[in-house]
């Protein structure tokens, strides 16, 4: 069946899904909210556009470079928008807004930390990553170290970040779409899973990049309208916004100072490290630097991304406080049992109705759905690349794989990931999946970033040190999350956690760096000496790029 016919079949399935779900909505088996036809209409418009983009991209995706890196054809400005789109997920738009709504100034740690992470990428990672790698950050780590064991460890780190993060997005997507569109949870999860699998399988990085770009523009526009609308209602007086929020918030003026959410220095430091260095270790973000032609465009990408992200993060703070003022005490948005309809994560959505009415509510709801689709597509592609490029092509086939077979493996992996995450997300309905996102960020900061950073900047890093550090960071992150309050108390039901902190990032990073140092400096083998001697050649290529013969 051709891609064009598959596109029409998907559109027909989407329409039939809506028709089939309508009786459940009417009987109260959906979310119980009134069906927003504006949101549904815009949802179908967006889906139609993305399916056409995927059809277009499929005709231009023929090689590994096309599939993994969009043929290195994306410009700096567009890639900056796509990178910003990767960061501006539903967790950022809805989750961080909810944190501002609930805790006030403490949420600034998330806002500032997320932005600082991109400064780290700009100054330390972007240029060298583009000059040393091809498709994944494993290319960089394995540049002068033993290919098979190091790529295996890097691929495990990539999957350990991508899969939990993807699953958390899927579960969150099901609940969000159920609330936004009155669609039953199972339909919502299957819908997101089918669409993300279609985008990645046929369109690869080119389709994912264009979808992410469109989503970023829509989200920036929507956030701007909400932010400007809130400030207009207060005559553009920011102090009036702070005063009004403190007056109506249950915690009063305490929300204008730190200490509501984080009460100890260890937690604050760990959260800051997770956002600053975890961002620089997310595999689906790092893959974006291989979509541009050269290191100069990679730097431009991050520079533009920082501008877009910084601007959006400033809007998030205004939107969160605006929701406190105009949503928290509004009877229209109060659930019968207390609290907001749909929970605090819906505060930004409810505020959009205050600012622009039902039409704008429909627009923001559709943009929230677009945000989810774009992010899960990028995560799926990074997980597929870890299996097909890192494990199959460079570990199993020792770098001698057939290109068509590698692409086939990648598409099969995408299908398997799509089906498995759909099934798991349906089984986890109603569960607290915050631990999955916590695991992803802790592993990204505690495993991926330290190994990548040391491989690029420390000449004495050896294969033995990289493996010891990477696996030590991975084990530390997983064990401490298990023993911490999020899993040990909230999920398993014990009275007290064995490990007192919810965020293990600080300890995972220390374990990684310590083991990497000790095992590297103690490695006196001939292989280790050769790896150290090859650092100079790697450094030169990281500065000027591959030498063209």
ABEGO torsion letter per residue (X at the ends): XBAAAAAAAAAAAAAAAAAAAAAAAAAGABAGBBBBAAAAAAAAAAAAAAAAAAAAAAAABABAAAAAAGGGABBAAAAAAAAAAAABBAAAAAAAAAAAAAAEAAAAAAAAAAAAAAAAAAAAAAAAAAAABAABAAAAAAAABBAAAAAAAAAAAAAAAAAAAAAAAAAAAAAAAAAAAGBBAAAAAAAAAAAAAAAAAAAEAAAAAAAAAAAAAAAAAAAAAAAAAAAAAAGGBAAAAAAAAAAABAAEAAAABBGAABABAAAAAAAAAAAAAAAAABAAAAAAAAABABAAAAAAAAAAAAAAAAAAAAAAAAAAAAAAAAAAABAAABBAAEEBBGEAAAAAAAAAAAAAEAAAAAAAAAAAAAAAAAAAAAAAAAAAAAAAAAAAAAAAAGGABBAAAAAAAAAAAAAAAAAAAAAAAAAABGBBAAAAAAAAAAAAAAAAAAAAAAAAABAABBAAAAAAAAAAAAAAAAAAAAABAAAAAAAAGBABBABABABAAAAAAAAAAAAAAAAAAABABAAAAAAAAAAAAAAAAAAAEBBBX
